[in-house]
Amino acid sequence: MAPRKQQEIFDATLRLVAEKGYDGLTVEGVAERSGVNKTTIYRWWPSKAALLGAALVEADVLGFEPPDTGSLRGDLVALVEGMIRLLTEPPSADIAVAALAAAARHPELDARHFFADRFAKEREIFERAARRGELSASADPMLVLDLLAGAVWTRVVLRGLRAPDGFAAKAVSALLDGI
């Protein structure tokens, strides 16, 4: 399948889940919106869970490149700012919240691939920091990321509050410098 057509299918999948939730997502709806026959979609993805899982990892709208500012602190601030944008700016905000909320409620929608893919990319930040001598070997990159992502999710999704200017820098400072 041509990459452009695949992106159209992923885009249709993510927009439908944002509009209708996981229960309202159907392969037929994706086929109609993307202009692709549903049998073609089923040939590549055997279920709507598989299709949404692939879209979460491969869709351009949720694309991610780890920041490289030259310092661990700068990279983490940029990473948190990116998380804030992901969860607050359209179209990614509605997509990310709906899709990842669905993953929590529907075990067949295995979001581990999404998180593993993202963590593999984020890990580069910590590898560079270790090479620069900014990070001890005992540091737990996943714990650092979970604490920062948890701060963003709690603030903007669960509490429904705006992340104020400087939120990313304050969150990273609280983690790196302690409170």
Secondary structure, DSSP 8 states (H G I E B T S, - for coil): --HHHHHHHHHHHHHHHHHHHHHH--HHHHHHHHT--HHHHHHH-SSHHHHHHHHHHH-GGG-------SSHHHHHHHHHHHHHHHHHSTTHHHHHHHHHHHHHH-TTS-THHHHHHHHHHHHHHHHHHHHTT-S-TT--HHHHHHHHHHHHIIIIIIS-----TTHHHHHHHHHHH--
